[in-house]
Amino acid sequence: MRKAIALFTTQSGRRLVRNISSLENVSSRREYLNTKFHGTPSRLGLNRSYCEIQGSICWNCQAKSEGKDQFFCGKCGSLQDVNSKCDYFKLYSLSNSFNLNPTELTTRFRQLQSTLHPDKYSNKSKREQTNSLEWSSLVNKAYKTLSVPIDRGEYLLQQQGISIPEDNSTLDKEFLMEMMEKNEEVEEATKDNILELLQTVQNELKEAAVELEEIFNQNDFEKAKFLLIRMKYFRSLEKNIKDKAVRLGAVK
């Protein structure tokens, strides 16, 4: 108690009191004090609704979560266990939509990794070290999914309970014939025209991504499903072309 009184009679202590008084509510003041004395800041400066689980219990101090921050305990600041079922969009504090800003996604990815990177927990408990590895892995997985239009679209469909079949039973014969012809073109391609084929397929994918965005805006999930199936075929074709371009020495 004497130490606390002494603190608030110093110049830095008086400044601390002024800073606390300027905050509007109790939760903000509590977080500020945690930052000063326990190293528990609002780590990202983002909307703290990453992967909420209302009523979860901290493994370290047994405090009940208020559902505001799934990463850190609001009381002791310990890095919490991974919520493997969390929504990727919530993890990145983004709206649940196909249309997203790639720059914003990348910025949030860097912020999350800066906060959760295992190097920051090398001196923490084994539990927190394990949690940081798992959170970092989940952040990477979510980023790879959301940053690629096809994978992002498929993830949105999964949220609607719609899965994309592995076989080609839902595709019309005309499209399958088109894919066969394109694969034959790849087999016959030379160093002189392989990059032209690659550009053509990549343009097809870009145009399809624009169409897919419009379809998701209309919430036409079945139509999105069929377009995604086609896009996955084109992505496979793109990979085959890239592999052959390397073999032919057209690219390094």
N, C-alpha and C positions, 0 to 999 in steps of 0.2 A: 504493500500500500504506500509506504514511504517513497519507494522508487517511482511509483506512478505519480505521486504528488510532485516529486522533484522534476519529473519529466515535463509536466505541464506548466511549471514555473520558469522553464528555460525558454530562450528565444525560439528554438525549433519547436518546443512544445506548444507555445502560444500560436505559432504558425499552423501547427497541426490542428489545433482547436478551431481556428478560423476556417481551415479547409473543410473540416467536418461540418461546421455550421452552415457552410454554403451549399451542402448537399440537401436535396429536397426531402428524401424519405429515409426510413430506418434501414431498408435493405441496402441502399446506396452507401450509407454511412458504415454499415457492417462490412461491406465489401472493401471499402477504402481502408478500414482498420486492418482487415485481413491482409491487404496488400502491403501495408507498412510493417506489420509485425509477424506475419506468417508466410509471406511470399505467395499469397493466393490471389492474384489479380484476376480481373475479367480478361482472360488471356488473349482473346482475339479481337476484342473491340467490335464484335459482331452480335447479331441477334442470338441470344443464348438459348436456342431451341434446337440443338443439333439432333439428338436422338433421345427424346424425352421418354422416361418411364416414370409416371407418377407413382409415388409411394415406394420407390426402391430404397434399399437400406445400404448405407456405406459399410463396406467390408472392414474398415479400420476403426471407426468410432461408433458405428451402429446408428448414426443419425439418419433420420428419414428424409429422403430427397423431396424437395418441393417441385420437382419436375422442370427446373429451370436450366440445369447444367448437367448433362449426362457424363461429361468428362471428369469433373472434379467435385468432390464433396464440398458443399457450401459451409460446412463447419470446420473440418480439419484440413481441407485442401488436398486430400489424397486423390491420386488418379484412379478413377473407378474402373470396374471390370467392363469389358467390351460388350456392347449391345449388338450382337450379330444380326439382329432383325431390324436394325434401324434403317430408316428411309434414306437413300443416298442424297436425295434433294434436301431433306432436313439436315443431314450431316453437313452439307455445304451452305445451309441457310438460303436455299434457292426455292423459288416457286416450282411446284410440281408441273412442269410444262416442257414440251419438246423444244420450244424456242427459248434458248438461253444465250447469254453473252459469254463467249469463250474466254475473253479477257478477265471477266469477273470470276469465272470458274477457276482459271489458273491462279488468280490472286488469292482466292480463298484456299486453294490447294497449298500454296506456299505458306499461308498463315497457319493452317492446320498442321502441316508438317513441322513448322518451326516450333509449334507448341508441344507436339506429341512425339517428336523425334527421340528415339531411344538414347541418343547421346546425352540428352538432358536428364536422364534418369539413372545414369551410371552409379550415382552415389545414393540412390533411393533404395527402398526395400525391394526384395525379390518380386513381390506381388506387383509393385508399380513398374518394375523393369519389364515384366511379362506383359502387363497391360499396355505399356507404351509400344511394345513390338506389335501387339495385336491391333491396337488402334491405328498405328502407322500403316500396317498392312491393309486394313479396311479402308483407310483414306485413299491409299494408292488404287485399290480395286475400284472404289467408287469413282475416282477421277478417270480411270481408263474407260469405265462404262459410260459416264456422262459426256466425255469429250469426243466420243465417236458416234455420229448420227445413227448408224445402224444399231449399235449396242444400246444407245440411249432409248431408241424407239422400242427395241425388244424389251427393255426393262420397264418402260411405261406400260406395255401390253401385259407383262407379268403381273403388274400391280392391279390390272383389271381381270386377272385370272385367265388370260389368253396366252397360250403357248404356241410357238411356231413348230410345226411338224418337221421331223428330220428327213422324211422321204419327200418325193416330188409329186405325190398323189393329188395335191391341190393345184398344180400348175397345168395350164393348157398345153396341148401338143405343139402349138405354133411357137410358144416361147421356148420350149425344150429343144425344138429343131433349131431355133435361132442360136441357142447356147452351144449346140453341137457344131454349128457352122463356125461360130466364133472360136471355139476351141481348135477346130481344124486350121483356121487362119493362124492361130498362135503356133501350131505345130509346123506350119509351112513358112513362118515368118523368118526373115533374114535380119542381119545387123542393120540393114538400110531402112527397114520399115517397122521394126519392132517397137520403137519409141512412139511412132505415129499411132500404132494400135493401142499402146498404153494410154496416150492422151485421149483417144476416143472413148475408151472405157471409163477413164476418170471423169470425163465430161458427162457421161451417162449417169454416173453416181452423183455428181453435183446436182444435176437437174432433178434426179429422183429425190434427193434430200430436200430440195425446195418444195417439191410436190408433197413429200411426206409431212413437212411442217404444216402445210395448208390442211392436210387431212386430219392431223391431230388437233388443229385449231377448231375443226368441225366435230371433234369427238367421234369420228367414224373409225372405230377401232378395227372392225373387220376389214375395211378397205386398207387400213394401215398395215394389217397383218399380211395381206397378199402382196403389197408393195415391198414390204421388208423381205419377204421370201425371195422376190426377184432381185432385190439389192444384194442379198447375201450371195446369190449366184454370180452377180457382177463382181463382188468383192473377191470371190474365189478366182474368178477369171483374171482380175487385176493382179493377184498374187502370182498366178501362173506366168503371166506376161513379164512381171518383174524378175522372176526366177530365170526365165529364158533370156531376158535382156542381160543379166549378169553372166550367164553361160556364154552368150555370144560376144561379150566384151563391149556391149553398147553402153553399159554403165559400170561403175566400179562398185 
